[in-house]
């Protein structure tokens, strides 16, 4: 009795399979008789452009030295907040001081020479008036006086440069900000930024971390809807539950092609007065393009063919 039941079940399955095959063949011959449908619902329509990028400071400055030499002392470290003009480092001043002393001596000699040549020119004028010397001898005195004045001008210029070089051995902060990178240690010999072809040694990297930005790449299909001033939401991996408000600051005109996809750089500025964002953080950016609340919605995949547009428009109350 049990064997009959098993045989009967197998026959039923085979019959069902044959019936299904015949039904499929008929359906393929007759064409699709049904189509997928979607319900029109009431909800919020949010149009967003999404992108990823890295957090970076708006203003970043390389601190270099105009003077060459050995670093004697460092007064700051990475992470220190400094004010404009604060002392960062000191360079061995011996070479600069020696040059300053020599230039100062040259200036004193030039001043004395000018005084002597001026007195000689005055006596030469008196002797010429008394017809004691010739006109040529008087002109020689005038030339000597002119050369003495030129020497004094050169000496004064060199003295001013030497004074500036004495100040250059003290490296000060060019801006208010935070030291985010230190490239040298005490005892290192650095090259001058103004006298070296390579641009000199970079001592520190400073940035103002109060104003940060995210440099993102947005697909070209979304570029027609973006413009400066649009609000964006920025989320970083360090604070996944917190949203930082940003604004599109700039849309760069030159496209970037990555993996055969054309994108445009978009700069989103962020207020970082909370000091939570750090340079180099990975960020996800969501740009608010448009939004409507409590409106009728139809899924995009519900409108496949051109014929679907009319019924969808009627359901939404559109023309």
C-alpha positions as CSV (number, residue, x, y, z in Angstrom):
1,X,0.0,0.0,0.0
2,X,2.9,2.3,0.8
3,X,4.5,1.6,-2.5
4,X,1.4,2.6,-4.4
5,X,1.3,5.9,-2.7
6,X,5.0,6.7,-3.7
7,X,4.3,5.7,-7.3
8,X,1.2,8.0,-7.3
9,X,3.1,11.0,-6.0
10,X,5.8,10.6,-8.6
11,X,3.1,10.4,-11.4
12,X,1.5,13.6,-10.0
13,X,4.9,15.5,-10.0
14,X,5.6,14.4,-13.6
15,X,2.2,15.4,-14.7
16,X,2.5,18.8,-13.0
17,X,5.9,19.3,-14.7
18,X,4.5,18.4,-18.1
19,X,1.6,20.8,-17.6
20,X,4.0,23.6,-16.5
21,X,6.1,23.1,-19.6
22,X,3.1,23.1,-21.9
23,X,1.8,26.3,-20.2
24,X,5.2,28.0,-20.6
25,X,5.3,27.1,-24.3
26,X,1.8,28.5,-24.8
27,X,2.8,31.7,-22.9
28,X,5.9,32.1,-25.0
29,X,3.9,31.8,-28.2
30,X,1.2,34.1,-27.1
31,X,3.6,36.7,-25.6
32,X,3.5,38.2,-22.1
33,X,0.0,38.6,-20.8
34,X,0.9,40.2,-17.4
35,X,3.2,43.0,-16.3
36,X,4.6,44.0,-13.0
37,X,2.8,46.8,-11.1
38,X,3.8,49.1,-8.3
39,X,1.6,51.0,-5.8
40,X,1.5,54.7,-5.7
41,X,2.4,55.8,-2.2
42,X,2.5,59.1,-0.2
43,X,6.0,60.0,1.0
44,X,9.0,62.3,0.8
45,X,11.0,62.7,-2.4
46,X,14.7,63.4,-1.7
47,X,17.1,64.0,-4.6
48,X,20.7,63.6,-3.5
49,X,24.2,63.4,-5.1
50,X,26.6,61.1,-3.2
51,X,30.4,61.2,-3.4
52,X,33.4,60.3,-1.3
53,X,36.6,62.3,-0.5
54,X,39.2,63.2,2.0
55,X,39.1,65.9,4.7
56,X,41.8,68.6,4.2
57,X,42.6,72.0,5.6
58,X,41.4,75.0,3.6
59,X,44.8,76.8,4.2
60,X,48.0,74.8,4.5
61,X,51.5,76.5,4.7
62,X,55.0,75.1,4.5
63,X,57.4,76.8,6.9
64,X,60.9,77.2,5.5
65,X,64.0,79.2,6.5
66,X,65.6,82.0,4.6
67,X,68.9,81.2,6.4
68,X,71.0,78.1,6.1
69,X,72.7,76.4,9.0
70,X,72.3,74.0,12.0
71,X,69.1,74.0,14.0
72,X,70.0,74.8,17.6
73,X,66.6,74.7,19.2
74,X,63.0,73.6,18.4
75,X,60.3,75.3,20.4
76,X,57.2,73.4,19.1
77,X,56.1,69.9,18.3
78,X,53.4,68.3,16.1
79,X,49.9,69.2,17.3
80,X,50.9,72.4,19.0
81,X,48.6,75.4,18.3
82,X,50.6,78.6,17.8
83,X,49.9,82.2,17.0
84,X,51.3,84.3,14.2
85,X,54.8,85.5,15.0
86,X,55.4,82.8,17.7
87,X,59.0,81.4,17.8
88,X,59.2,78.0,16.2
89,X,63.0,77.3,15.9
90,X,66.4,78.9,16.1
91,X,69.3,78.4,13.7
92,X,73.0,78.8,14.5
93,X,73.6,82.5,14.0
94,X,77.5,82.5,13.8
95,X,77.8,82.8,10.1
96,X,75.1,85.4,9.9
97,X,76.5,87.4,12.8
98,X,80.0,87.4,11.3
99,X,78.6,88.8,8.0
100,X,76.6,91.4,10.0
101,X,79.7,92.6,11.8
102,X,81.7,92.9,8.5
103,X,78.9,94.8,6.8
104,X,78.6,97.1,9.7
105,X,82.3,97.9,9.5
106,X,82.0,98.5,5.8
107,X,79.2,101.0,6.5
108,X,81.3,102.9,8.9
109,X,84.2,103.1,6.4
110,X,81.8,104.3,3.6
111,X,80.5,107.1,5.9
112,X,84.0,108.2,6.7
113,X,85.1,108.1,3.1
114,X,82.1,110.3,2.1
115,X,82.9,112.8,4.8
116,X,86.5,113.1,3.6
117,X,85.6,113.3,-0.1
118,X,83.0,116.0,0.7
119,X,85.6,118.0,2.5
120,X,88.1,117.5,-0.3
121,X,85.5,118.7,-2.9
122,X,84.8,121.8,-0.9
123,X,88.6,122.6,-0.7
124,X,88.9,121.8,-4.4
125,X,86.2,124.3,-5.2
126,X,88.0,127.0,-3.2
127,X,91.3,126.3,-4.9
128,X,89.7,126.3,-8.3
129,X,88.2,129.7,-7.5
130,X,91.6,130.9,-6.5
131,X,93.1,129.5,-9.7
132,X,95.4,127.3,-7.8
133,X,94.3,124.0,-9.4
134,X,93.1,123.1,-12.8
135,X,89.5,122.3,-13.9
136,X,90.5,118.7,-14.4
137,X,91.8,118.3,-10.8
138,X,88.5,119.7,-9.6
139,X,86.5,117.3,-11.7
140,X,88.6,114.4,-10.2
141,X,87.5,115.6,-6.7
142,X,83.9,115.6,-7.9
143,X,84.2,112.1,-9.2
144,X,85.7,110.9,-6.0
145,X,82.8,112.4,-4.1
146,X,80.2,110.7,-6.3
147,X,82.0,107.3,-5.9
148,X,82.0,107.8,-2.1
149,X,78.2,108.5,-2.1
150,X,77.6,105.3,-4.3
151,X,79.7,103.3,-1.9
152,X,77.7,104.5,1.0
153,X,74.4,103.6,-0.7
154,X,75.8,100.0,-1.3
155,X,77.0,99.7,2.3
156,X,73.6,100.9,3.7
157,X,71.8,98.4,1.5
158,X,74.1,95.5,2.5
159,X,73.6,96.6,6.2
160,X,69.8,96.4,5.8
161,X,70.1,92.9,4.3
162,X,72.4,91.8,7.1
163,X,69.9,93.0,9.7
164,X,67.1,91.0,8.0
165,X,69.4,87.9,7.9
166,X,70.0,88.3,11.6
167,X,66.2,88.1,12.0
168,X,66.0,85.1,9.7
169,X,67.8,82.8,12.1
170,X,64.7,82.9,14.3
171,X,61.9,81.0,12.5
172,X,58.5,82.3,13.4
173,X,55.0,81.2,12.7
174,X,53.6,82.8,9.5
175,X,49.9,82.3,10.6
176,X,47.6,81.3,13.4
177,X,47.2,77.5,13.2
178,X,48.3,74.0,14.2
179,X,51.6,72.3,13.5
180,X,50.5,69.1,11.6
181,X,53.9,68.0,10.5
182,X,57.6,68.3,11.6
183,X,60.3,67.4,9.2
184,X,63.5,68.3,11.2
185,X,65.1,67.8,14.6
186,X,67.6,69.7,16.6
187,X,71.1,69.4,15.1
188,X,69.9,69.0,11.5
189,X,71.5,71.3,8.9
190,X,69.0,73.0,6.6
191,X,69.2,74.8,3.3
192,X,68.0,78.3,2.7
193,X,64.7,78.7,0.8
194,X,65.9,81.9,-0.9
195,X,69.4,80.8,-1.8
196,X,68.9,77.1,-2.8
197,X,67.7,76.0,-6.2
198,X,65.6,73.2,-4.8
199,X,63.5,75.6,-2.7
200,X,65.2,74.9,0.6
201,X,64.3,72.6,3.5
202,X,60.7,72.4,4.7
203,X,60.8,72.6,8.5
204,X,57.1,72.4,9.4
205,X,53.7,72.1,7.9
206,X,51.0,74.3,9.4
207,X,47.3,74.5,8.9
208,X,44.3,76.3,10.2
209,X,42.0,73.4,11.4
210,X,39.1,75.6,12.2
211,X,38.0,75.7,8.5
212,X,38.2,72.3,6.7
213,X,37.0,71.1,3.3
214,X,36.3,67.9,1.6
215,X,37.6,67.4,-2.0
216,X,35.2,65.0,-3.7
217,X,34.7,63.7,-7.3
218,X,31.1,63.9,-8.5
219,X,29.8,61.9,-11.5
220,X,29.2,64.1,-14.5
221,X,25.6,63.0,-14.7
222,X,24.9,65.0,-11.5
223,X,26.9,68.1,-12.5
224,X,24.0,69.8,-14.2
225,X,22.1,69.9,-10.9
226,X,25.0,71.2,-8.7
227,X,26.0,74.8,-8.0
228,X,28.0,76.6,-5.3
229,X,26.1,77.3,-2.1
230,X,24.2,74.0,-2.0
231,X,24.1,72.3,1.4
232,X,25.7,69.0,1.9
233,X,25.9,66.4,4.8
234,X,29.4,65.0,5.6
235,X,29.9,61.9,7.6
236,X,33.3,60.5,8.6
237,X,34.2,57.0,9.8
238,X,35.4,58.3,13.1
239,X,31.9,59.7,13.9
240,X,29.5,57.5,11.9
241,X,26.5,58.7,13.9
242,X,27.3,62.4,13.6
243,X,26.5,64.6,10.5
244,X,28.7,67.6,9.8
245,X,27.0,70.4,7.7
246,X,28.9,71.5,4.7
247,X,28.4,73.9,1.7
248,X,29.6,73.6,-1.8
249,X,32.4,76.1,-2.1
250,X,33.7,75.5,-5.6
251,X,33.1,73.3,-8.6
252,X,36.4,72.9,-10.6
253,X,36.0,73.1,-14.4
254,X,38.5,70.4,-15.3
255,X,37.1,66.9,-15.5
256,X,39.0,63.9,-14.0
257,X,38.7,60.5,-15.7
258,X,39.1,57.5,-13.4
259,X,38.3,53.9,-14.6
260,X,36.6,55.3,-17.7
261,X,34.2,57.4,-15.6
262,X,34.2,61.2,-16.0
263,X,33.9,63.1,-12.8
264,X,34.4,66.7,-11.6
265,X,36.2,67.9,-8.4
266,X,33.7,69.5,-6.0
267,X,35.0,71.3,-2.9
268,X,32.7,71.2,0.1
269,X,33.7,73.5,3.0
270,X,33.0,72.5,6.6
271,X,32.9,74.4,9.9
272,X,35.3,72.6,12.2
273,X,35.2,74.8,15.3
274,X,34.5,71.7,17.3
275,X,38.0,70.5,16.2
276,X,36.7,66.9,15.6
277,X,37.7,66.6,12.0
278,X,41.4,65.9,11.2
279,X,43.2,66.1,7.9
280,X,43.2,62.9,5.9
281,X,39.9,61.5,7.3
282,X,37.8,59.6,4.8
283,X,34.4,61.3,4.3
284,X,31.1,60.5,2.6
285,X,29.3,63.5,1.2
286,X,25.6,63.7,0.4
287,X,24.7,66.9,-1.5
288,X,21.0,68.1,-1.1
289,X,19.8,68.8,-4.6
290,X,16.0,69.0,-4.1
291,X,13.3,67.6,-1.8
292,X,9.5,67.5,-1.6
293,X,7.5,66.2,1.3
294,X,4.1,64.4,1.4
295,X,3.9,63.8,-2.4
296,X,2.8,60.8,-4.4
297,X,5.7,58.5,-5.3
298,X,6.2,55.9,-8.0
299,X,9.3,53.7,-8.1
300,X,11.7,54.4,-11.0
301,X,11.7,50.8,-12.1
302,X,7.9,50.9,-12.4
303,X,8.2,53.1,-15.5
304,X,10.0,50.9,-18.1
305,X,8.5,51.8,-21.5
306,X,7.3,55.0,-23.0
307,X,3.7,53.8,-22.7
308,X,4.1,53.8,-18.9
309,X,4.6,57.5,-18.7
310,X,1.0,58.4,-19.3
311,X,-0.6,56.2,-16.6
312,X,2.1,57.2,-14.1
313,X,1.5,60.9,-14.8
314,X,-2.3,60.4,-14.3
315,X,-1.7,58.6,-11.0
316,X,0.5,61.5,-9.8
317,X,-1.8,64.2,-11.0
318,X,0.6,65.5,-13.5
319,X,0.1,66.7,-17.1
